[in-house]
Amino acid sequence: MGNGLNGQASKTQDGSLVLMMCNRVMSGDCLKILPAVPAASVDLVFADPPFNIGYEYDRYDDRRKKEDYLRWAEQWLEAVRRVLKPTGSFWLAIGDEYVAEHKIRLDALGWTLRNWVVWHYTFGVHCEKKFTRSHAHLLYYVVDPKRSTFNADAVRVPSARQTVYSDRRANPKGRVPDDTWVLRPQEEARCFRADSDTWYVRRVCGTFKERVDHPCQMPEAVLERIVQACTNPGDLVLDPFAGSGTTLVVAKRLGRRFLGIELSENYAEQVRRRLEGVEADRSTRSRRGSNVAETE
């Protein structure tokens, strides 16, 4: 199959026609590939870079010195800034160790922080000498808050007024989720309150149907909500650290164009095979609807 699924032309901001490598997975260093992507051509970037905490990847050393890791972060963030549209959105998944440092660098780009989401998951690594970690951070930035895309109706969920209190004043369309992303917490006693800021979605474990051979895999349910909210059908979604390919799988299913970059040719080929089994759904709603808590 080579490096992609197919090629497609796209228009840059100034309207000139440029050959764009859409719906493809490119293998290589994102710092070398991103300069070839037309400026201001991407609608949404979702980045889940290595956390620098010692994960075992087949090509990348996840034990870099702090100053080296943060210098690299500045480089790829600047490369992403160049390709993001003035109307674009950026999401970063990152752990406790470097979330503050990344926020400082994102603020320096001049973007606007819309939400600092905490994704709460189960099946975390059990700890004996400290509290077990069961969360990751998702930083949601936009280039221009007055021009960015946010499809509230695409991600609405039933409110407590509807499901618990049967309040006639409740909006029949439901409510926009909190920056907690606990699915229907009012219906689940073990979840957080509806007004908290933690999203309850399980990690992708070895027994899950969507699991692939990659040390770090984001659940499809998390990406579904992000893609639905921040893009429209036909928009271009970029993942500079494609990894297991979840961002690209969700983008394809929801009728968005996508571009993935992955350092490892082995992982990139796995993503291509995974994409072959995905059917595009042009609707703005996922087949899972608003069910964000369940992963297969």
C-alpha positions as CSV (number, residue, x, y, z in Angstrom):
1,M,0.0,0.0,0.0
2,G,3.0,2.3,0.5
3,N,2.6,5.2,2.9
4,G,-1.0,6.2,2.4
5,L,-4.5,5.3,1.7
6,N,-5.0,7.8,-1.1
7,G,-4.1,11.3,-2.0
8,Q,-6.4,14.3,-2.1
9,A,-6.2,17.9,-3.1
10,S,-7.0,20.6,-0.6
11,K,-7.1,24.4,-0.6
12,T,-4.9,26.5,1.6
13,Q,-6.2,29.7,3.3
14,D,-5.4,31.9,0.3
15,G,-7.5,29.7,-2.0
16,S,-4.7,28.4,-4.1
17,L,-4.9,24.7,-5.0
18,V,-2.1,22.7,-3.3
19,L,-1.6,19.0,-3.4
20,M,-2.2,17.8,0.1
21,M,-1.4,14.4,1.4
22,C,-4.7,13.7,3.0
23,N,-6.0,10.4,4.3
24,R,-2.5,9.0,4.7
25,V,-0.1,7.8,7.4
26,M,3.4,9.1,6.8
27,S,6.3,7.3,8.5
28,G,9.1,9.5,9.7
29,D,10.1,12.3,12.1
30,C,7.3,14.9,12.4
31,L,9.9,17.7,12.5
32,K,11.0,16.7,9.0
33,I,7.5,16.0,7.6
34,L,5.5,18.9,9.0
35,P,7.4,21.6,7.0
36,A,6.0,19.9,3.8
37,V,2.4,20.4,5.0
38,P,0.9,23.7,3.6
39,A,0.7,26.5,6.1
40,A,-2.7,27.2,7.7
41,S,-4.2,24.0,6.2
42,V,-5.2,22.0,9.3
43,D,-8.5,22.3,11.2
44,L,-7.7,20.2,14.2
45,V,-4.5,18.9,15.7
46,F,-4.6,16.2,18.3
47,A,-1.2,15.5,19.8
48,D,-0.4,12.7,22.2
49,P,3.4,12.9,22.3
50,P,5.7,10.6,24.4
51,F,5.4,11.6,28.1
52,N,9.2,11.1,28.8
53,I,8.4,8.7,31.6
54,G,10.1,5.6,30.3
55,Y,7.6,3.9,28.0
56,E,9.1,1.2,25.7
57,Y,8.7,2.3,22.1
58,D,10.4,0.5,19.2
59,R,12.1,3.6,17.8
60,Y,11.9,6.4,20.3
61,D,13.8,6.8,23.6
62,D,11.3,7.9,26.2
63,R,14.1,8.7,28.8
64,R,15.4,12.0,27.5
65,K,17.0,14.7,29.7
66,K,14.4,17.3,30.8
67,E,16.0,20.2,28.9
68,D,16.3,18.1,25.7
69,Y,12.7,16.9,25.9
70,L,11.3,20.4,26.4
71,R,13.5,21.8,23.6
72,W,12.0,19.2,21.3
73,A,8.5,20.0,22.5
74,E,9.1,23.7,21.6
75,Q,10.2,22.6,18.1
76,W,7.2,20.4,17.3
77,L,4.7,22.8,18.8
78,E,6.1,25.6,16.6
79,A,5.9,23.3,13.6
80,V,2.2,22.5,14.4
81,R,1.5,26.2,14.9
82,R,2.5,26.9,11.3
83,V,0.1,24.4,9.8
84,L,-3.0,25.1,12.0
85,K,-5.6,27.4,10.5
86,P,-6.6,30.7,12.1
87,T,-9.9,29.0,12.9
88,G,-8.2,25.8,14.1
89,S,-8.2,23.9,17.4
90,F,-5.4,22.1,19.2
91,W,-5.6,19.3,21.8
92,L,-2.6,18.0,23.8
93,A,-2.7,14.8,25.9
94,I,0.1,14.9,28.5
95,G,0.9,13.5,31.9
96,D,1.5,15.2,35.3
97,E,5.3,15.4,34.8
98,Y,5.3,18.0,32.0
99,V,1.8,19.4,31.8
100,A,2.8,22.7,33.4
101,E,5.8,23.1,31.1
102,H,3.7,22.4,28.0
103,K,1.0,24.9,29.1
104,I,3.6,27.6,29.4
105,R,4.8,27.0,25.9
106,L,1.3,26.8,24.5
107,D,0.5,30.1,26.1
108,A,3.6,31.6,24.5
109,L,2.3,30.7,21.1
110,G,-0.6,33.2,21.6
111,W,-3.3,30.6,21.6
112,T,-6.3,30.7,23.9
113,L,-6.9,27.9,26.5
114,R,-10.5,26.8,26.3
115,N,-10.5,23.9,28.7
116,W,-8.0,22.0,30.9
117,V,-9.7,18.6,30.9
118,V,-8.8,15.8,33.2
119,W,-9.4,12.4,31.7
120,H,-10.1,9.9,34.5
121,Y,-9.5,6.2,33.6
122,T,-9.6,2.9,35.3
123,F,-7.1,0.1,34.9
124,G,-4.2,2.4,35.9
125,V,-0.9,1.0,37.0
126,H,-1.2,0.0,40.6
127,C,1.2,1.7,43.0
128,E,2.3,0.7,46.5
129,K,4.2,3.8,47.7
130,K,2.0,6.5,46.4
131,F,-1.6,7.0,45.2
132,T,-2.3,5.1,42.0
133,R,-2.5,7.4,39.0
134,S,-5.8,7.2,37.1
135,H,-5.8,10.4,35.0
136,A,-4.2,12.3,32.1
137,H,-4.5,15.9,31.1
138,L,-6.1,17.1,27.9
139,L,-5.3,20.8,27.1
140,Y,-7.7,22.3,24.6
141,Y,-6.5,25.5,22.8
142,V,-7.8,27.5,19.9
143,V,-6.1,30.0,17.7
144,D,-9.0,32.5,17.8
145,P,-11.9,31.9,20.2
146,K,-14.2,34.1,18.0
147,R,-13.6,32.0,14.9
148,S,-13.0,28.5,16.1
149,T,-15.4,25.5,15.6
150,F,-17.4,24.1,18.5
151,N,-20.4,21.9,17.6
152,A,-22.3,21.8,20.9
153,D,-25.2,19.9,19.5
154,A,-22.9,17.1,18.3
155,V,-21.8,16.2,21.8
156,R,-24.8,17.0,24.0
157,V,-25.7,14.5,26.7
158,P,-28.8,14.1,28.9
159,S,-28.8,16.4,31.9
160,A,-29.5,15.6,35.5
161,R,-32.7,17.7,35.1
162,Q,-33.9,15.2,32.5
163,T,-32.7,11.9,33.8
164,V,-32.9,12.3,37.6
165,Y,-35.4,15.1,38.3
166,S,-37.7,15.0,35.3
167,D,-37.6,18.8,35.3
168,R,-39.8,20.2,32.6
169,R,-37.6,23.2,32.3
170,A,-34.7,21.0,31.1
171,N,-33.5,21.6,27.5
172,P,-34.8,18.6,25.6
173,K,-31.6,18.6,23.6
174,G,-29.6,17.9,26.7
175,R,-26.5,19.8,27.8
176,V,-23.0,20.4,26.7
177,P,-20.7,18.1,28.7
178,D,-18.5,19.5,31.4
179,D,-14.8,19.6,31.1
180,T,-14.9,16.5,33.3
181,W,-16.1,14.1,30.7
182,V,-17.8,11.7,33.0
183,L,-20.5,10.1,31.0
184,R,-23.9,10.6,32.7
185,P,-22.4,10.9,36.2
186,Q,-25.9,11.6,37.6
187,E,-26.8,8.0,36.6
188,E,-23.6,6.3,37.9
189,A,-23.0,6.5,41.7
190,R,-19.3,5.7,41.4
191,C,-18.6,8.6,39.0
192,F,-17.9,12.2,39.8
193,R,-20.6,14.8,40.1
194,A,-22.0,16.3,36.9
195,D,-20.3,19.6,37.6
196,S,-16.8,18.2,38.1
197,D,-14.0,18.4,35.6
198,T,-12.9,14.8,35.2
199,W,-13.8,12.6,32.2
200,Y,-14.5,9.0,33.1
201,V,-13.4,6.8,30.3
202,R,-11.6,3.5,30.7
203,R,-8.1,2.9,29.3
204,V,-7.8,0.5,26.4
205,C,-6.7,-2.7,28.0
206,G,-5.3,-5.9,26.4
207,T,-8.7,-7.6,26.3
208,F,-10.5,-4.8,24.5
209,K,-11.5,-5.3,20.8
210,E,-10.0,-2.0,19.8
211,R,-6.6,-2.8,21.3
212,V,-3.6,-2.9,19.0
213,D,0.1,-3.6,19.5
214,H,1.2,-0.2,20.9
215,P,2.3,0.7,24.4
216,C,0.1,3.8,24.6
217,Q,-3.4,3.7,23.1
218,M,-6.0,6.4,23.5
219,P,-9.6,5.2,23.6
220,E,-11.7,5.9,20.6
221,A,-14.5,7.4,22.8
222,V,-12.2,10.3,23.9
223,L,-11.3,11.2,20.3
224,E,-14.9,10.9,19.1
225,R,-16.0,13.7,21.4
226,I,-13.1,15.9,20.4
227,V,-13.4,15.4,16.7
228,Q,-17.2,15.9,16.8
229,A,-17.0,19.1,18.8
230,C,-14.1,20.8,17.0
231,T,-14.4,19.8,13.3
232,N,-17.0,19.5,10.6
233,P,-17.3,16.7,8.0
234,G,-14.5,17.2,5.4
235,D,-12.2,19.1,7.8
236,L,-8.6,18.0,8.1
237,V,-7.4,16.4,11.3
238,L,-3.7,16.0,12.0
239,D,-2.0,13.7,14.5
240,P,1.8,14.3,14.5
241,F,2.3,11.3,16.8
242,A,-0.1,8.8,15.2
243,G,0.9,5.9,17.5
244,S,-1.9,3.3,17.5
245,G,-3.9,5.4,15.0
246,T,-7.0,6.1,17.1
247,T,-7.2,9.8,16.0
248,L,-7.1,8.8,12.3
249,V,-9.6,5.9,12.8
250,V,-12.1,8.2,14.4
251,A,-11.6,11.0,11.9
252,K,-12.2,8.5,9.0
253,R,-15.3,7.1,10.6
254,L,-16.7,10.6,11.2
255,G,-16.1,11.7,7.6
256,R,-13.1,13.9,8.2
257,R,-9.9,14.0,6.2
258,F,-6.8,13.0,8.2
259,L,-3.1,13.0,8.1
260,G,-1.0,11.0,10.5
261,I,2.7,11.1,11.1
262,E,4.5,8.3,13.0
263,L,8.2,7.9,13.6
264,S,8.0,4.1,13.6
265,E,7.4,2.4,10.3
266,N,6.2,-0.7,12.2
267,Y,3.5,1.3,14.1
268,A,2.6,3.2,10.9
269,E,2.0,0.0,9.1
270,Q,-0.2,-1.2,11.9
271,V,-2.3,2.0,11.6
272,R,-2.7,1.5,7.9
273,R,-4.0,-1.9,8.4
274,R,-6.3,-0.7,11.2
275,L,-7.7,2.0,8.9
276,E,-8.5,-0.5,6.2
277,G,-11.2,-1.9,8.4
278,V,-12.9,1.4,9.1
279,E,-16.0,2.4,7.2
280,A,-16.6,6.2,6.8
281,D,-19.7,7.5,8.5
282,R,-20.5,11.0,7.1
283,S,-22.9,11.9,9.9
284,T,-21.7,14.2,12.6
285,R,-22.6,11.7,15.2
286,S,-20.7,8.6,16.1
287,R,-22.3,5.3,16.1
288,R,-21.8,5.3,19.8
289,G,-23.8,8.4,20.0
290,S,-23.1,10.3,23.3
291,N,-21.8,7.2,25.1
292,V,-18.4,8.3,26.1
293,A,-17.8,6.1,29.1
294,E,-17.9,2.8,27.3
295,T,-15.0,1.4,25.2
296,E,-15.2,-1.9,23.5
